[in-house]
Amino acid sequence: MQLQKPPLPIIPPIWAQSRQEVCESFDYFRSYQSGVYFSNDIVKGYLLGGSPASRDIFHDKGRLIISHGGGKAESILDYRRVGPARFQQAQDQEVTDKSVRALLKNYTNRRPLVLLVDDKYALFPFNLGASGYTYVVLGFYWISHAWAEYQPASNGCRRVVRWKFAFRWCGPDDPWWTASKKEGIILDAVTGEFLNFSPSTSSQPLSRSSSSTAPNDITTMTCDVCSKKSPVIYSQGWMCLNPSCSSFWSLRGREPDQLDYDAVFIRPVAAEFRGLPDLRPGKPVQTIDHITTSYAFSKGWHCEKCGRLSTRFKWEHWECSNCHSIHKVPGRLRVAKEFWHQRPSTEFLHSHIGKHSGLIHKLPHLCSPSSEVRDILQHNVLTLMLTSCRGKIHLILGTPLANKQADEIFRQYQEQADKGELLLRRYPLTANKLRGTFLTNYFSQNSGEPYKYVGGTGNTVPFDRAPSSVCGALALIKERSRLALQIDIPFNEILSAAYMERQKMSFHSDSERGLGPVVASLSLGSAALMHFRPRAASKKTKQLAIVLTLIIRHGDVLIMEGDGVQKYYEHTVIPMNFRIAATARCIGT
Ligand SMILES: O=C(O)CCC(=O)C(=O)O
């Protein structure tokens, strides 16, 4: 029978419930797929999760952790697919594999890295999941040894070369999870309540480990065949651990069945790592320019009250997803003039039509405005006809005079979003394959009719309660669309999207059921690149190349006319910096 693990006796100093919270808030771990996070060949963070391989250990209360790392393990592909799961077979790891190479570099340079565990890591002695801690940061470790082993695998060779790493606690203090019960309180992350720790629930004595430590000098022996040195790791005897040697993994001429670590190899080792930085991310602070839409402001934060890492999911401030503490940095409003200097890369200096796109480009023409506004509105309109009469794309360029309206709408958007009168949020993506929620890479708010694509239907504000920024954007879009299409479009929904620096809207098509054939959006603030590409016929088909790139700037209105634009193409918008867009649609018409 498996013993029930006790709950954590203390609040972890740094923890999270989703991988995105970790990656957006904790600089030492920013990898969404791999368990090893490295940059420039240096490992910064290593995530321990899942079932242990043979001889993986969590020893001496976690001061020594031995783990197999570096990828190429057996894995399930497309695990959300209906039907039998497809497996990727395990493969031999090589010293040249990027993560193995980086881990080995940390080892040779004695460079500390940060270990994290998730609630599936079987060797952690506490039940993290029961308290809602999905990811927990353990602290700084250094790699005292790295060596290769054979591990059984269900591939053709029945075994693969895996690299093992011995991670040792850097100290100088004891690991935080070994604090005595009296010192600790439990935070129940599911209910958000602080609980007193009940001693009877623990089956683990939390005594201090032996303080007697030894230097890291393990006996090594030289292989007669390859002349390479390997350490004495197993109590059963010494083996050559060079995977390219013919006597690799051979114990007295035979492959070993049972191996245990030698007592000397796993004894406590003295570590002298002083002056390591505090791992708790600092609070974001005001900058000299008072700009609060730069990249640093889009990142998550660490709640000093309860230790939770949270994404920046509200526009107006950071909020802890656990205890709801708030952190706000006051900023200033930005004006369109600040983005005039922006030049997209030379590749996209001008709107660009792919060579084999089949798109017909109508030269910019002057579009006659309706009679009452004729003398003030003269807009350049770029119209692109899609192949096989699939539809048209019109880009109505703003003019300095007409942009006065856009400037005011931009100002109101910022003011109302900052005060929380316009609730801009990052909503969960429905097509997420990661554990936990995964939020869009932009903030949005929907007004008018519900639009399922973002935020579900529950977060929509009817037009009669929508703030003036949204109503102003709707009026401007209606006016410009009438100008370009010579008809009134009965727009009944507006999605306002706000992007901080480096945020974007990924490829998608607005193909919601009941969507009318005209979709029009107003651009405010920074310039953006809008790319169109044909939709892949199926998930398995190779994605086709971009056929059209438009540069959209402050005050421009882009119109997608015809169902075919959404049916045959998808688009992405990549702003060059802080930008707001209001996209109007006709829903359920
Ligand atoms: O212009 C933008 O920022 C994105 C508009 C868009 O693609 C959408 O709302 O679906």
The ligand as an ORCA input file, in Angstrom:
! r2SCAN-3c Opt
* xyz 0 1
  O      -6.080     44.228    -34.691
  C      -5.915     43.444    -33.781
  O      -5.208     43.690    -32.830
  C      -6.531     42.053    -33.765
  C      -7.845     41.968    -34.313
  C      -8.282     40.565    -34.458
  O      -7.664     39.807    -35.169
  C      -9.432     40.053    -33.721
  O      -9.965     40.756    -32.846
  O      -9.831     38.909    -34.015
*
